[in-house]
């Protein structure tokens, strides 16, 4: 039997902010979560966090730096290299860690500034993966809840099993179903969801 999605299981010394309740912990992001919990073991006081967009990577990074008084650079590979270089050095001097969120990783991320390139080469990397079954179903449920809607269990299973499993699809599919239900004045049910997803070509007629 599959476990249901967990809300983020923060340790007692990690005060929750409002956004933390939106982070659903599963095997897809557990390694990244544990990486931040054990930050005192990092070889340097900096890390690179990567993963698909909309995966909660910024949420996780921001929650961490708010707790420890660190600094966050989102889309780090596009930031000013001198600024990033000085932020990396400052993190080592102060002991307050730097989190760099990036789509590209070294060696694909190749700064022109040699000193920054050297520092990135010794910076640990952690990753959020594509959603697994637990996380994907949890996200669909969360996005419906954001709209004040409760999705029945059979409809949730239908969506989780048939949709292409990525973070963007979960958001877009929920928005599509909601718009369809409003336009048709239909309740949120399995037949409504199936028709909405077929009409929007998320799934085939045979699904």
ABEGO torsion letter per residue (X at the ends): XBBBBBBBBBBAABBBBAAAAABBBBAAAAAAAAAAAAAAABABBBBBBBEBBGAGAAAAAAAAAAAAGBBBBBGAAABBAAAAAAAAAAAAAAGBBBBBBBABBOAABBBABAAAAAAAAABBBBBBBBBBAAAAAAAAAAAAAAAGBBBBAAAAAAAAAABBBBAAAAAAAAAAAAAAAAAAGBBBBAAAAAAAAAAAGABBAAX
